[in-house]
Amino acid sequence: MMKLARYTALAPFREAALESLHRDEVLHNLPIGILNRLTEPLAEDIYMAMVTGDAGEPLLIALQTPPNNLILSVVGTFDGVEPYEALASNLAEAGIHPPGVLGVTGQAGAFAELYAKRIGARAETKKRLRFYQLRAVSGVPLMGALRPASEGDMHFLPYWYQAFSGDTHASGPPLDPDYVRQVIGRGWYFLLWHEGQPVCLAGSTRKMPHGRSVGPVYTPPYFRGRGYATAAVAMLSQRLLDEGCEYCVLTTDLANPTSNSIYQKIGYRAVCDLEEVAFRPT
């Protein structure tokens, strides 16, 4: 009998979910990264759930850290839409209304249609994305030097991150220096310096058992079109491989042909496509 289990404590959910997610850690790098960063005590509104099949096998995993989208991870094989229906029912009955859902193309859309009908909304595809994986950096002309970001960069780096968030999410996010300072302290942000000045930000904020993510990547408008993002990502990717990672993974917006082209020159290869579906009032 199919069952949905909702979790309120991190440890049991992490134990139940990570075993399935680790079977394809590139595909599921986003929930893995989030689960590795979360700590107790959790905020009460974090949503964690798993749907299992007749034999107790995991079929899908759902995770939402408000105000972000629900992340949908299909980890088993099933016919029909029954697992999506179980998740949609649980969310609706609990009064939980994520702004959207992010998942593999087709899977996220199938769930979104069911959930939207339950809450009297409509599902609208907002963004199409692609995961890329790299195992070796191709020969790329390098320039400048990649250095870890430091406290001395705080006079501009929060503004760069705010601009990156605005470019990515088509919104006006608030300035968040505390978050940037925290990330700098963890050694997750790097700056490409060229001719005596910082020209590009490249980060690595998610860790998987055998690899790391690359992102965010941001070049201020004045410095764009000069190859800085290509160089920064190539250098950071090589640094992560040299530190023992088996691979790097990054995400691109399919609406941006430039990023999808330049990262392939470095050695990144497409893994799968994703879709971000938003729930809109009818």
C-alpha positions in Angstrom: 0.0 0.0 0.0 1.3 3.4 -1.0 2.1 5.6 2.0 3.2 9.2 2.6 5.3 10.0 5.7 5.8 13.6 6.7 8.8 14.3 9.0 9.2 17.1 11.6 12.7 16.1 12.7 15.8 16.4 10.5 17.7 13.4 11.6 15.2 10.7 10.6 14.3 12.4 7.4 18.0 12.8 6.4 18.6 9.1 7.2 15.6 8.0 5.2 16.1 10.4 2.2 19.8 10.5 1.7 20.2 6.8 0.9 17.9 7.1 -2.1 19.2 10.6 -3.1 22.8 9.4 -3.1 22.1 6.8 -5.8 22.1 9.6 -8.3 23.8 12.4 -6.5 24.3 14.6 -9.6 20.5 14.5 -10.4 19.6 15.1 -6.7 22.4 17.5 -5.8 20.1 20.3 -4.7 18.2 18.4 -2.0 21.4 16.7 -0.9 23.1 20.1 -0.5 20.2 21.5 1.5 20.0 18.5 3.8 23.7 18.7 4.4 23.4 22.4 5.4 20.3 22.2 7.6 20.7 21.9 11.4 18.5 21.4 14.3 16.3 23.0 15.6 14.5 23.3 12.3 12.0 26.1 11.5 8.5 24.7 12.0 7.4 25.5 8.4 10.1 23.3 6.7 8.3 20.6 4.8 9.9 17.1 4.5 8.0 14.1 3.1 8.6 10.8 1.4 6.1 8.6 -0.5 6.8 4.9 -0.5 5.3 2.1 -2.6 3.6 -1.2 -1.7 6.8 -2.8 -0.6 8.0 0.2 1.4 10.4 1.3 -1.4 11.0 5.1 -1.7 9.2 6.6 -4.7 9.5 10.3 -4.3 11.0 12.8 -1.8 9.7 16.4 -1.2 11.5 19.2 0.5 10.6 22.8 1.0 12.4 25.5 2.9 10.1 28.5 2.8 9.8 30.9 1.0 11.5 28.7 -1.7 10.0 26.3 -4.1 9.1 22.7 -3.2 11.9 20.4 -4.5 10.5 17.2 -6.0 12.9 14.3 -6.3 11.6 11.1 -8.0 13.8 8.2 -6.6 11.8 5.2 -7.6 9.9 3.7 -10.6 6.1 3.9 -10.7 3.3 4.1 -13.3 0.6 6.7 -13.2 0.3 9.7 -10.9 -0.6 8.2 -7.6 2.5 9.3 -5.7 2.0 12.8 -7.0 -1.6 12.7 -5.9 -0.6 11.6 -2.4 1.9 14.5 -2.1 -0.6 17.0 -3.5 -3.3 15.9 -1.0 -0.9 16.1 2.0 0.2 19.6 1.1 -3.4 20.8 0.5 -4.8 19.2 3.6 -2.0 20.7 5.7 -2.5 24.1 4.3 1.0 24.3 2.9 1.2 26.4 -0.2 4.7 26.6 -1.8 5.1 29.3 -4.5 6.1 26.6 -7.0 7.9 23.3 -7.6 11.3 22.5 -9.0 12.1 19.0 -10.5 13.0 17.0 -13.6 11.1 18.2 -16.6 7.8 16.3 -16.9 7.8 15.1 -13.3 7.5 18.6 -11.8 4.9 19.5 -14.3 2.8 16.4 -13.6 2.8 17.1 -9.9 2.1 20.8 -10.4 -1.0 20.2 -12.5 -2.5 17.9 -9.8 -1.6 20.3 -6.9 -2.9 23.4 -8.8 -6.3 21.8 -9.4 -6.6 20.9 -5.7 -6.0 24.5 -4.5 -7.8 26.2 -7.4 -4.8 27.6 -9.0 -3.0 27.2 -12.4 0.4 25.8 -13.0 2.7 28.0 -15.1 6.2 27.0 -16.3 8.4 29.8 -15.1 11.9 28.6 -16.0 13.6 25.8 -17.8 17.0 24.7 -16.4 19.8 22.2 -17.1 22.2 20.3 -14.9 25.7 19.9 -16.3 28.5 17.7 -14.9 32.3 18.0 -15.4 35.0 15.4 -14.6 37.9 17.1 -16.3 38.6 20.7 -17.3 39.2 21.2 -21.0 42.0 23.5 -22.1 40.6 27.1 -21.6 42.6 30.3 -21.9 42.9 31.5 -18.3 43.4 35.0 -17.0 44.0 36.6 -13.7 44.0 34.8 -10.4 41.2 33.1 -8.4 41.3 34.0 -4.7 39.0 33.1 -1.8 36.7 35.9 -0.9 37.5 37.6 2.4 36.0 40.1 4.9 37.9 42.8 3.0 35.5 42.2 0.1 32.4 43.0 2.1 32.2 46.6 0.7 31.0 45.3 -2.6 30.3 41.5 -2.5 26.8 41.8 -0.9 25.8 44.1 -3.7 27.1 41.6 -6.3 25.2 38.8 -4.7 22.0 40.9 -4.6 22.5 41.7 -8.3 23.0 38.0 -9.1 19.8 37.1 -7.2 17.9 39.7 -9.1 19.2 38.4 -12.4 18.4 34.9 -11.5 15.0 35.3 -9.9 13.7 38.3 -11.7 13.0 40.0 -8.4 14.4 42.7 -6.2 15.9 40.7 -3.3 16.9 42.6 -0.1 20.5 43.2 0.6 21.8 40.4 2.9 25.3 41.1 4.1 24.9 38.7 7.0 24.4 35.8 4.6 27.4 36.8 2.4 29.6 37.2 5.5 28.6 33.7 6.6 29.3 32.2 3.2 32.7 33.9 3.1 33.5 32.5 6.5 32.8 29.0 5.2 35.2 29.4 2.3 32.5 29.0 -0.4 33.1 32.2 -2.4 35.9 33.0 -4.8 36.8 36.1 -6.8 38.6 36.3 -10.1 41.1 39.2 -10.0 42.4 40.6 -13.2 44.6 43.7 -13.6 44.4 44.5 -10.0 40.6 44.4 -9.5 37.9 41.8 -8.8 35.9 41.0 -12.0 33.9 37.9 -11.3 32.4 35.9 -8.5 32.3 32.1 -8.5 31.0 30.1 -5.6 30.7 26.5 -4.5 27.9 26.1 -1.9 26.7 22.5 -2.2 28.6 19.4 -1.3 27.7 15.9 -2.4 29.5 12.6 -1.3 31.7 12.6 -4.4 31.5 16.1 -5.8 30.7 19.8 -5.4 28.4 22.3 -7.1 29.6 25.5 -8.8 27.5 28.6 -8.3 26.6 31.3 -8.0 28.6 32.8 -10.9 28.3 36.6 -11.4 30.1 39.1 -13.5 29.2 42.8 -13.1 27.8 44.2 -16.4 30.8 46.4 -17.1 33.1 43.3 -17.2 30.9 41.0 -19.2 31.9 39.7 -22.6 35.6 39.3 -21.8 35.7 35.7 -20.8 35.9 36.2 -17.1 33.1 33.8 -16.1 34.6 31.1 -18.3 38.0 31.6 -16.6 36.6 31.8 -13.1 34.5 28.6 -13.5 37.3 26.7 -15.1 39.7 27.7 -12.3 37.3 26.9 -9.5 36.3 23.6 -11.1 39.9 22.6 -11.4 40.5 23.6 -7.8 37.7 21.4 -6.6 38.9 18.4 -8.6 42.4 18.9 -7.3 41.0 18.9 -3.7 39.6 15.4 -4.4 36.2 15.9 -5.9 35.3 13.3 -8.6 33.1 15.8 -10.4 31.6 19.3 -10.4 28.0 20.1 -11.3 26.4 23.4 -12.2 23.0 24.7 -13.2 22.1 26.9 -16.2 19.0 28.7 -17.4 18.1 27.4 -20.8 17.0 30.9 -21.7 20.6 32.0 -21.5 22.4 30.6 -24.6 25.7 32.2 -23.5 26.1 30.3 -20.2 25.0 27.0 -21.9 27.7 27.5 -24.5 30.7 28.7 -22.5 30.5 26.0 -19.8 30.5 23.3 -22.4 33.8 24.7 -23.7 35.3 24.1 -20.2 34.2 20.5 -20.2 30.7 20.5 -18.7 28.3 18.0 -20.2 24.5 18.0 -20.0 22.9 15.6 -17.5 19.2 16.4 -17.4 16.7 19.2 -17.8 14.6 20.6 -15.0 11.5 22.9 -14.9 10.4 25.4 -12.3 6.6 25.6 -12.3 4.9 28.4 -10.4 1.3 28.3 -8.9 -0.7 31.3 -10.1 -4.2 32.5 -9.0 -6.9 31.6 -11.5 
